């Protein structure tokens, strides 16, 4: 009798762990699809997108992280900060063009010192 109960319990644990694993896997898949869909803005605009490692982002100082992005990606590239697309410019001519000619197009600007 005890072995029958133990067998039923083991089957139940296995069944629930499989169900939990399936739900967890499907949830991770859906989250990754959602993030990939939101992080597609710069590619659609034809702007190079910088790949950002979360480990690097949280282990370096802010200015070091930005400097490394500029060194690796050049004059103009896009990143995502908290899910929002952010355009980085390092060429003075590009900056002048955005701030003077295309000022009305780029709203919600922030200044980085």
N, CA, C and O atoms as CSV, one atom per row, in Angstrom:
chain,resi,resn,atom,element,x,y,z
A,1,UNK,N,N,0.824,-1.194,0.000
A,1,UNK,CA,C,0.000,0.000,0.000
A,1,UNK,C,C,0.866,1.254,0.000
A,1,UNK,O,O,0.595,2.210,-0.727
A,2,UNK,N,N,1.908,1.239,0.823
A,2,UNK,CA,C,2.779,2.404,0.892
A,2,UNK,C,C,3.513,2.614,-0.432
A,2,UNK,O,O,3.691,3.750,-0.871
A,3,UNK,N,N,3.932,1.534,-1.060
A,3,UNK,CA,C,4.652,1.661,-2.328
A,3,UNK,C,C,3.737,2.174,-3.439
A,3,UNK,O,O,4.193,2.886,-4.334
A,4,UNK,N,N,2.451,1.821,-3.390
A,4,UNK,CA,C,1.497,2.329,-4.376
A,4,UNK,C,C,1.330,3.835,-4.224
A,4,UNK,O,O,1.319,4.561,-5.218
A,5,UNK,N,N,1.202,4.305,-2.998
A,5,UNK,CA,C,1.086,5.739,-2.735
A,5,UNK,C,C,2.344,6.465,-3.181
A,5,UNK,O,O,2.273,7.542,-3.774
A,6,UNK,N,N,3.495,5.872,-2.895
A,6,UNK,CA,C,4.767,6.478,-3.276
A,6,UNK,C,C,4.874,6.568,-4.803
A,6,UNK,O,O,5.349,7.577,-5.325
A,7,UNK,N,N,4.446,5.545,-5.514
A,7,UNK,CA,C,4.481,5.548,-6.974
A,7,UNK,C,C,3.556,6.618,-7.542
A,7,UNK,O,O,3.933,7.338,-8.467
A,8,UNK,N,N,2.355,6.724,-6.995
A,8,UNK,CA,C,1.409,7.752,-7.442
A,8,UNK,C,C,1.977,9.140,-7.172
A,8,UNK,O,O,1.852,10.036,-8.008
A,9,UNK,N,N,2.599,9.322,-6.014
A,9,UNK,CA,C,3.194,10.608,-5.658
A,9,UNK,C,C,4.329,10.958,-6.620
A,9,UNK,O,O,4.429,12.099,-7.070
A,10,UNK,N,N,5.181,9.988,-6.937
A,10,UNK,CA,C,6.297,10.233,-7.856
A,10,UNK,C,C,5.789,10.602,-9.250
A,10,UNK,O,O,6.325,11.509,-9.888
A,11,UNK,N,N,4.763,9.907,-9.719
A,11,UNK,CA,C,4.181,10.223,-11.027
A,11,UNK,C,C,3.589,11.628,-11.014
A,11,UNK,O,O,3.731,12.375,-11.982
A,12,UNK,N,N,2.928,11.984,-9.921
A,12,UNK,CA,C,2.336,13.310,-9.805
A,12,UNK,C,C,3.412,14.394,-9.815
A,12,UNK,O,O,3.253,15.423,-10.471
A,13,UNK,N,N,4.498,14.165,-9.093
A,13,UNK,CA,C,5.596,15.137,-9.060
A,13,UNK,C,C,6.204,15.286,-10.450
A,13,UNK,O,O,6.475,16.402,-10.895
A,14,UNK,N,N,6.416,14.180,-11.128
A,14,UNK,CA,C,6.985,14.231,-12.477
A,14,UNK,C,C,6.048,14.973,-13.424
A,14,UNK,O,O,6.494,15.795,-14.225
A,15,UNK,N,N,4.758,14.686,-13.336
A,15,UNK,CA,C,3.783,15.336,-14.207
A,15,UNK,C,C,3.767,16.847,-13.962
A,15,UNK,O,O,3.792,17.629,-14.912
A,16,UNK,N,N,3.726,17.257,-12.700
A,16,UNK,CA,C,3.684,18.685,-12.399
A,16,UNK,C,C,4.990,19.387,-12.763
A,16,UNK,O,O,4.973,20.544,-13.184
A,17,UNK,N,N,6.117,18.699,-12.603
A,17,UNK,CA,C,7.382,19.327,-12.990
A,17,UNK,C,C,7.456,19.501,-14.507
A,17,UNK,O,O,8.004,20.493,-14.987
A,18,UNK,N,N,6.909,18.547,-15.265
A,18,UNK,CA,C,6.861,18.704,-16.722
A,18,UNK,C,C,5.942,19.849,-17.131
A,18,UNK,O,O,6.272,20.626,-18.026
A,19,UNK,N,N,4.805,19.949,-16.482
A,19,UNK,CA,C,3.870,21.043,-16.780
A,19,UNK,C,C,4.513,22.386,-16.455
A,19,UNK,O,O,4.434,23.324,-17.248
A,20,UNK,N,N,5.154,22.479,-15.281
A,20,UNK,CA,C,5.817,23.721,-14.884
A,20,UNK,C,C,6.932,24.072,-15.865
A,20,UNK,O,O,7.067,25.228,-16.263
A,21,UNK,N,N,7.735,23.077,-16.256
A,21,UNK,CA,C,8.827,23.323,-17.208
A,21,UNK,C,C,8.294,23.811,-18.549
A,21,UNK,O,O,8.866,24.718,-19.153
A,22,UNK,N,N,7.209,23.217,-19.013
A,22,UNK,CA,C,6.618,23.638,-20.286
A,22,UNK,C,C,6.100,25.071,-20.200
A,22,UNK,O,O,6.332,25.868,-21.109
A,23,UNK,N,N,5.406,25.403,-19.122
A,23,UNK,CA,C,4.890,26.768,-18.951
A,23,UNK,C,C,6.038,27.760,-18.855
A,23,UNK,O,O,5.979,28.837,-19.449
A,24,UNK,N,N,7.080,27.408,-18.112
A,24,UNK,CA,C,8.241,28.277,-17.958
A,24,UNK,C,C,8.932,28.494,-19.307
A,24,UNK,O,O,9.297,29.622,-19.640
A,25,UNK,N,N,9.113,27.429,-20.080
A,25,UNK,CA,C,9.750,27.540,-21.390
A,25,UNK,C,C,8.942,28.381,-22.358
A,25,UNK,O,O,9.500,29.209,-23.078
A,26,UNK,N,N,7.634,28.179,-22.382
A,26,UNK,CA,C,6.766,28.967,-23.260
A,26,UNK,C,C,6.795,30.437,-22.858
A,26,UNK,O,O,6.819,31.317,-23.719
A,27,UNK,N,N,6.792,30.706,-21.556
A,27,UNK,CA,C,6.849,32.088,-21.071
A,27,UNK,C,C,8.152,32.757,-21.490
A,27,UNK,O,O,8.135,33.894,-21.960
A,28,UNK,N,N,9.283,32.070,-21.327
A,28,UNK,CA,C,10.567,32.632,-21.754
A,28,UNK,C,C,10.588,32.897,-23.259
A,28,UNK,O,O,11.105,33.922,-23.701
A,29,UNK,N,N,10.035,31.988,-24.035
A,29,UNK,CA,C,9.973,32.167,-25.482
A,29,UNK,C,C,9.151,33.402,-25.847
A,29,UNK,O,O,9.567,34.200,-26.686
A,30,UNK,N,N,7.987,33.558,-25.218
A,30,UNK,CA,C,7.128,34.704,-25.517
A,30,UNK,C,C,7.779,36.018,-25.101
A,30,UNK,O,O,7.669,37.016,-25.814
A,31,UNK,N,N,8.451,36.028,-23.961
A,31,UNK,CA,C,9.147,37.243,-23.515
A,31,UNK,C,C,10.258,37.602,-24.499
A,31,UNK,O,O,10.409,38.770,-24.858
A,32,UNK,N,N,11.036,36.612,-24.938
A,32,UNK,CA,C,12.121,36.907,-25.879
A,32,UNK,C,C,11.576,37.411,-27.217
A,32,UNK,O,O,12.177,38.298,-27.823
A,33,UNK,N,N,10.461,36.869,-27.686
A,33,UNK,CA,C,9.842,37.356,-28.922
A,33,UNK,C,C,9.360,38.800,-28.762
A,33,UNK,O,O,9.512,39.613,-29.674
A,34,UNK,N,N,8.782,39.114,-27.608
A,34,UNK,CA,C,8.301,40.469,-27.342
A,34,UNK,C,C,9.471,41.451,-27.337
A,34,UNK,O,O,9.389,42.521,-27.939
A,35,UNK,N,N,10.558,41.087,-26.657
A,35,UNK,CA,C,11.724,41.970,-26.592
A,35,UNK,C,C,12.340,42.134,-27.976
A,35,UNK,O,O,12.702,43.247,-28.359
A,36,UNK,N,N,12.466,41.053,-28.727
A,36,UNK,CA,C,13.017,41.148,-30.087
A,36,UNK,C,C,12.164,42.043,-30.971
A,36,UNK,O,O,12.690,42.793,-31.792
A,37,UNK,N,N,10.862,41.967,-30.807
A,37,UNK,CA,C,9.962,42.811,-31.593
A,37,UNK,C,C,10.100,44.278,-31.239
A,37,UNK,O,O,10.053,45.136,-32.121
A,38,UNK,N,N,10.269,44.577,-29.958
A,38,UNK,CA,C,10.430,45.965,-29.534
A,38,UNK,C,C,11.807,46.500,-29.906
A,38,UNK,O,O,11.953,47.697,-30.155
A,39,UNK,N,N,12.800,45.654,-29.947
A,39,UNK,CA,C,14.166,46.081,-30.225
A,39,UNK,C,C,14.510,45.941,-31.704
A,39,UNK,O,O,15.625,45.553,-32.052
A,40,UNK,N,N,13.573,46.250,-32.552
A,40,UNK,CA,C,13.752,46.153,-33.988
A,40,UNK,C,C,13.698,47.534,-34.644
A,40,UNK,O,O,13.818,47.647,-35.864
A,41,UNK,N,N,13.521,48.568,-33.850
A,41,UNK,CA,C,13.305,49.917,-34.360
A,41,UNK,C,C,14.484,50.402,-35.204
A,41,UNK,O,O,14.291,50.874,-36.325
A,42,UNK,N,N,15.707,50.286,-34.670
A,42,UNK,CA,C,16.856,50.838,-35.386
A,42,UNK,C,C,17.128,50.095,-36.683
A,42,UNK,O,O,17.530,50.713,-37.669
A,43,UNK,N,N,16.922,48.796,-36.708
A,43,UNK,CA,C,17.122,48.042,-37.940
A,43,UNK,C,C,16.147,48.515,-39.013
A,43,UNK,O,O,16.518,48.636,-40.181
A,44,UNK,N,N,14.908,48.782,-38.622
A,44,UNK,CA,C,13.911,49.263,-39.579
A,44,UNK,C,C,14.255,50.656,-40.098
A,44,UNK,O,O,13.893,51.007,-41.221
A,45,UNK,N,N,14.954,51.451,-39.285
A,45,UNK,CA,C,15.342,52.798,-39.693
A,45,UNK,C,C,16.640,52.811,-40.498
A,45,UNK,O,O,17.025,53.851,-41.033
A,46,UNK,N,N,17.315,51.667,-40.588
A,46,UNK,CA,C,18.571,51.592,-41.333
A,46,UNK,C,C,19.767,52.075,-40.538
A,46,UNK,O,O,20.792,52.430,-41.120
A,47,UNK,N,N,19.656,52.096,-39.223
A,47,UNK,CA,C,20.736,52.550,-38.349
A,47,UNK,C,C,21.393,51.328,-37.717
A,47,UNK,O,O,20.717,50.388,-37.299
A,48,UNK,N,N,22.711,51.358,-37.656
A,48,UNK,CA,C,23.449,50.261,-37.027
A,48,UNK,C,C,23.051,50.155,-35.558
A,48,UNK,O,O,22.954,51.163,-34.858
A,49,UNK,N,N,22.824,48.933,-35.101
A,49,UNK,CA,C,22.438,48.707,-33.713
A,49,UNK,C,C,23.614,48.113,-32.959
A,49,UNK,O,O,24.192,47.109,-33.376
A,50,UNK,N,N,23.959,48.741,-31.849
A,50,UNK,CA,C,25.060,48.253,-31.026
A,50,UNK,C,C,24.585,47.086,-30.182
A,50,UNK,O,O,23.517,47.142,-29.572
A,51,UNK,N,N,25.380,46.033,-30.148
A,51,UNK,CA,C,25.038,44.918,-29.268
A,51,UNK,C,C,25.565,45.241,-27.876
A,51,UNK,O,O,26.727,45.610,-27.706
A,52,UNK,N,N,24.697,45.096,-26.891
A,52,UNK,CA,C,25.041,45.469,-25.522
A,52,UNK,C,C,24.880,44.253,-24.633
A,52,UNK,O,O,23.814,43.640,-24.582
A,53,UNK,N,N,25.936,43.917,-23.942
A,53,UNK,CA,C,25.890,42.823,-22.980
A,53,UNK,C,C,25.410,43.375,-21.644
A,53,UNK,O,O,25.943,44.367,-21.147
A,54,UNK,N,N,24.406,42.731,-21.067
A,54,UNK,CA,C,23.913,43.195,-19.768
A,54,UNK,C,C,24.992,43.099,-18.703
A,54,UNK,O,O,25.067,43.948,-17.814
A,55,UNK,N,N,25.827,42.072,-18.787
A,55,UNK,CA,C,26.898,41.927,-17.801
A,55,UNK,C,C,27.845,43.125,-17.888
A,55,UNK,O,O,28.202,43.707,-16.863
A,56,UNK,N,N,28.251,43.495,-19.098
A,56,UNK,CA,C,29.137,44.645,-19.288
A,56,UNK,C,C,28.454,45.925,-18.844
A,56,UNK,O,O,29.077,46.783,-18.218
A,57,UNK,N,N,27.190,46.054,-19.162
A,57,UNK,CA,C,26.453,47.276,-18.821
A,57,UNK,C,C,26.407,47.519,-17.320
A,57,UNK,O,O,26.508,48.663,-16.876
A,58,UNK,N,N,26.258,46.468,-16.541
A,58,UNK,CA,C,26.119,46.652,-15.102
A,58,UNK,C,C,27.422,46.500,-14.333
A,58,UNK,O,O,27.437,46.725,-13.122
A,59,UNK,N,N,28.513,46.128,-14.988
A,59,UNK,CA,C,29.791,46.010,-14.286
A,59,UNK,C,C,30.732,47.170,-14.591
A,59,UNK,O,O,31.770,47.299,-13.942
A,60,UNK,N,N,30.401,48.007,-15.550
A,60,UNK,CA,C,31.250,49.153,-15.886
A,60,UNK,C,C,30.582,50.453,-15.458
A,60,UNK,O,O,29.364,50.528,-15.300
A,61,UNK,N,N,31.411,51.467,-15.276
A,61,UNK,CA,C,30.902,52.806,-15.018
A,61,UNK,C,C,30.195,53.305,-16.272
A,61,UNK,O,O,30.501,52.863,-17.380
A,62,UNK,N,N,29.243,54.231,-16.097
A,62,UNK,CA,C,28.445,54.729,-17.219
A,62,UNK,C,C,29.327,55.320,-18.322
A,62,UNK,O,O,29.131,55.006,-19.496
A,63,UNK,N,N,30.289,56.167,-17.964
A,63,UNK,CA,C,31.118,56.809,-18.983
A,63,UNK,C,C,32.013,55.792,-19.693
A,63,UNK,O,O,32.272,55.937,-20.887
A,64,UNK,N,N,32.491,54.765,-18.983
A,64,UNK,CA,C,33.291,53.721,-19.629
A,64,UNK,C,C,32.450,52.938,-20.629
A,64,UNK,O,O,32.906,52.608,-21.723
A,65,UNK,N,N,31.222,52.647,-20.236
A,65,UNK,CA,C,30.315,51.897,-21.102
A,65,UNK,C,C,30.034,52.684,-22.378
A,65,UNK,O,O,30.078,52.128,-23.476
A,66,UNK,N,N,29.745,53.981,-22.237
A,66,UNK,CA,C,29.471,54.809,-23.416
A,66,UNK,C,C,30.711,54.956,-24.292
A,66,UNK,O,O,30.615,54.879,-25.516
A,67,UNK,N,N,31.870,55.165,-23.680
A,67,UNK,CA,C,33.108,55.291,-24.447
A,67,UNK,C,C,33.376,54.020,-25.257
A,67,UNK,O,O,33.738,54.097,-26.431
A,68,UNK,N,N,33.198,52.857,-24.637
A,68,UNK,CA,C,33.399,51.591,-25.348
A,68,UNK,C,C,32.412,51.431,-26.502
A,68,UNK,O,O,32.765,50.911,-27.560
A,69,UNK,N,N,31.172,51.880,-26.293
A,69,UNK,CA,C,30.193,51.825,-27.384
A,69,UNK,C,C,30.645,52.680,-28.562
A,69,UNK,O,O,30.561,52.250,-29.712
A,70,UNK,N,N,31.127,53.895,-28.279
A,70,UNK,CA,C,31.593,54.773,-29.356
A,70,UNK,C,C,32.799,54.175,-30.078
A,70,UNK,O,O,32.888,54.247,-31.303
A,71,UNK,N,N,33.720,53.589,-29.329
A,71,UNK,CA,C,34.916,53.004,-29.942
A,71,UNK,C,C,34.537,51.838,-30.853
A,71,UNK,O,O,35.066,51.719,-31.958
A,72,UNK,N,N,33.631,50.984,-30.400
A,72,UNK,CA,C,33.262,49.792,-31.168
A,72,UNK,C,C,32.327,50.083,-32.334
A,72,UNK,O,O,32.372,49.378,-33.342
A,73,UNK,N,N,31.470,51.115,-32.220
A,73,UNK,CA,C,30.392,51.279,-33.197
A,73,UNK,C,C,30.511,52.495,-34.098
A,73,UNK,O,O,29.729,52.619,-35.041
A,74,UNK,N,N,31.436,53.381,-33.858
A,74,UNK,CA,C,31.655,54.479,-34.786
A,74,UNK,C,C,30.831,55.724,-34.527
A,74,UNK,O,O,30.475,56.032,-33.389
A,75,UNK,N,N,30.531,56.447,-35.625
A,75,UNK,CA,C,29.951,57.782,-35.541
A,75,UNK,C,C,28.474,57.810,-35.190
A,75,UNK,O,O,28.018,58.738,-34.523
A,76,UNK,N,N,27.728,56.821,-35.623
A,76,UNK,CA,C,26.276,56.848,-35.439
A,76,UNK,C,C,25.773,55.430,-35.221
A,76,UNK,O,O,26.021,54.545,-36.040
A,77,UNK,N,N,25.065,55.214,-34.114
A,77,UNK,CA,C,24.502,53.898,-33.841
A,77,UNK,C,C,23.343,54.046,-32.869
A,77,UNK,O,O,23.199,55.068,-32.198
A,78,UNK,N,N,22.540,53.032,-32.808
A,78,UNK,CA,C,21.390,53.032,-31.915
A,78,UNK,C,C,21.515,51.952,-30.856
A,78,UNK,O,O,22.081,50.887,-31.102
A,79,UNK,N,N,20.985,52.234,-29.684
A,79,UNK,CA,C,20.906,51.260,-28.591
A,79,UNK,C,C,19.516,51.353,-27.985
A,79,UNK,O,O,18.710,52.199,-28.370
A,80,UNK,N,N,19.253,50.490,-27.052
A,80,UNK,CA,C,17.982,50.508,-26.325
A,80,UNK,C,C,18.295,50.657,-24.850
A,80,UNK,O,O,19.024,49.849,-24.274
A,81,UNK,N,N,17.742,51.691,-24.242
A,81,UNK,CA,C,17.901,51.920,-22.813
A,81,UNK,C,C,16.532,51.795,-22.172
A,81,UNK,O,O,15.638,52.606,-22.412
A,82,UNK,N,N,16.387,50.771,-21.357
A,82,UNK,CA,C,15.106,50.456,-20.712
A,82,UNK,C,C,14.001,50.286,-21.748
A,82,UNK,O,O,12.859,50.688,-21.526
A,83,UNK,N,N,14.352,49.689,-22.875
A,83,UNK,CA,C,13.378,49.403,-23.918
A,83,UNK,C,C,13.101,50.550,-24.872
A,83,UNK,O,O,12.344,50.385,-25.828
A,84,UNK,N,N,13.700,51.714,-24.632
A,84,UNK,CA,C,13.489,52.863,-25.518
A,84,UNK,C,C,14.668,53.002,-26.472
A,84,UNK,O,O,15.819,52.854,-26.062
A,85,UNK,N,N,14.389,53.286,-27.749
A,85,UNK,CA,C,15.487,53.472,-28.697
A,85,UNK,C,C,16.189,54.808,-28.452
A,85,UNK,O,O,15.547,55.848,-28.305
A,86,UNK,N,N,17.525,54.755,-28.412
A,86,UNK,CA,C,18.343,55.948,-28.186
A,86,UNK,C,C,19.406,55.987,-29.279
A,86,UNK,O,O,20.087,54.993,-29.534
A,87,UNK,N,N,19.540,57.153,-29.924
A,87,UNK,CA,C,20.524,57.337,-30.987
A,87,UNK,C,C,21.772,57.995,-30.407
A,87,UNK,O,O,21.680,59.023,-29.737
A,88,UNK,N,N,22.933,57.405,-30.662
A,88,UNK,CA,C,24.212,57.955,-30.218
A,88,UNK,C,C,24.943,58.525,-31.427
A,88,UNK,O,O,25.088,57.852,-32.447
A,89,UNK,N,N,25.401,59.760,-31.307
A,89,UNK,CA,C,26.152,60.429,-32.367
A,89,UNK,C,C,27.476,60.908,-31.801
A,89,UNK,O,O,27.510,61.469,-30.706
A,90,UNK,N,N,28.577,60.695,-32.534
A,90,UNK,CA,C,29.873,61.183,-32.068
A,90,UNK,C,C,30.548,62.108,-33.071
A,90,UNK,O,O,31.548,62.746,-32.741
A,91,UNK,N,N,30.032,62.190,-34.265
A,91,UNK,CA,C,30.600,63.050,-35.291
A,91,UNK,C,C,30.007,64.455,-35.154
A,91,UNK,O,O,28.786,64.605,-35.161
A,92,UNK,N,N,30.854,65.491,-35.029
A,92,UNK,CA,C,30.334,66.856,-34.870
A,92,UNK,C,C,29.403,67.297,-35.999
A,92,UNK,O,O,28.438,68.020,-35.751
A,93,UNK,N,N,29.677,66.874,-37.231
A,93,UNK,CA,C,28.806,67.251,-38.352
A,93,UNK,C,C,27.426,66.610,-38.219
A,93,UNK,O,O,26.416,67.258,-38.494
A,94,UNK,N,N,27.375,65.355,-37.805
A,94,UNK,CA,C,26.082,64.694,-37.587
A,94,UNK,C,C,25.313,65.361,-36.451
A,94,UNK,O,O,24.102,65.564,-36.543
A,95,UNK,N,N,26.026,65.699,-35.383
A,95,UNK,CA,C,25.379,66.361,-34.242
A,95,UNK,C,C,24.812,67.703,-34.671
A,95,UNK,O,O,23.681,68.040,-34.318
A,96,UNK,N,N,25.587,68.474,-35.430
A,96,UNK,CA,C,25.124,69.776,-35.912
A,96,UNK,C,C,23.898,69.611,-36.807
A,96,UNK,O,O,22.938,70.376,-36.705
A,97,UNK,N,N,23.937,68.619,-37.676
A,97,UNK,CA,C,22.804,68.392,-38.575
A,97,UNK,C,C,21.529,68.071,-37.793
A,97,UNK,O,O,20.452,68.571,-38.116
A,98,UNK,N,N,21.661,67.236,-36.769
A,98,UNK,CA,C,20.490,66.870,-35.967
A,98,UNK,C,C,19.997,68.059,-35.155
A,98,UNK,O,O,18.793,68.312,-35.103
A,99,UNK,N,N,20.908,68.793,-34.520
A,99,UNK,CA,C,20.499,69.886,-33.639
A,99,UNK,C,C,20.050,71.139,-34.379
A,99,UNK,O,O,19.305,71.947,-33.823
A,100,UNK,N,N,20.490,71.316,-35.622
A,100,UNK,CA,C,20.112,72.517,-36.361
A,100,UNK,C,C,19.060,72.209,-37.432
A,100,UNK,O,O,17.969,72.778,-37.413
A,101,UNK,N,N,19.383,71.331,-38.343
A,101,UNK,CA,C,18.481,71.079,-39.470
A,101,UNK,C,C,17.291,70.199,-39.107
A,101,UNK,O,O,16.161,70.484,-39.505
A,102,UNK,N,N,17.540,69.136,-38.357
A,102,UNK,CA,C,16.483,68.161,-38.055
A,102,UNK,C,C,15.987,68.279,-36.620
A,102,UNK,O,O,15.516,67.298,-36.046
A,103,UNK,N,N,16.086,69.460,-36.043
A,103,UNK,CA,C,15.711,69.652,-34.640
A,103,UNK,C,C,14.258,69.279,-34.391
A,103,UNK,O,O,13.936,68.698,-33.355
A,104,UNK,N,N,13.389,69.604,-35.323
A,104,UNK,CA,C,11.956,69.342,-35.152
A,104,UNK,C,C,11.614,67.852,-35.242
A,104,UNK,O,O,10.557,67.434,-34.769
A,105,UNK,N,N,12.489,67.053,-35.841
A,105,UNK,CA,C,12.219,65.619,-35.996
A,105,UNK,C,C,12.577,64.848,-34.729
A,105,UNK,O,O,11.856,63.933,-34.331
A,106,UNK,N,N,13.685,65.215,-34.100
A,106,UNK,CA,C,14.161,64.498,-32.918
A,106,UNK,C,C,13.593,65.143,-31.660
A,106,UNK,O,O,14.165,66.090,-31.122
A,107,UNK,N,N,12.477,64.624,-31.208
A,107,UNK,CA,C,11.866,65.137,-29.980
A,107,UNK,C,C,12.345,64.304,-28.797
A,107,UNK,O,O,12.963,63.254,-28.969
A,108,UNK,N,N,12.051,64.785,-27.608
A,108,UNK,CA,C,12.415,64.094,-26.365
A,108,UNK,C,C,13.915,63.843,-26.276
A,108,UNK,O,O,14.355,62.743,-25.941
A,109,UNK,N,N,14.685,64.868,-26.578
A,109,UNK,CA,C,16.132,64.750,-26.508
A,109,UNK,C,C,16.591,64.866,-25.065
A,109,UNK,O,O,15.940,65.507,-24.240
A,110,UNK,N,N,17.709,64.243,-24.778
A,110,UNK,CA,C,18.342,64.430,-23.485
A,110,UNK,C,C,19.788,64.805,-23.746
A,110,UNK,O,O,20.368,64.421,-24.761
A,111,UNK,N,N,20.353,65.546,-22.837
A,111,UNK,CA,C,21.731,65.990,-22.982
A,111,UNK,C,C,22.607,65.098,-22.123
A,111,UNK,O,O,22.302,64.847,-20.957
A,112,UNK,N,N,23.698,64.621,-22.708
A,112,UNK,CA,C,24.653,63.790,-21.977
A,112,UNK,C,C,25.980,64.521,-21.955
A,112,UNK,O,O,26.498,64.901,-23.005
A,113,UNK,N,N,26.526,64.718,-20.785
A,113,UNK,CA,C,27.799,65.448,-20.654
A,113,UNK,C,C,28.944,64.494,-20.562
A,113,UNK,O,O,30.093,64.919,-20.448
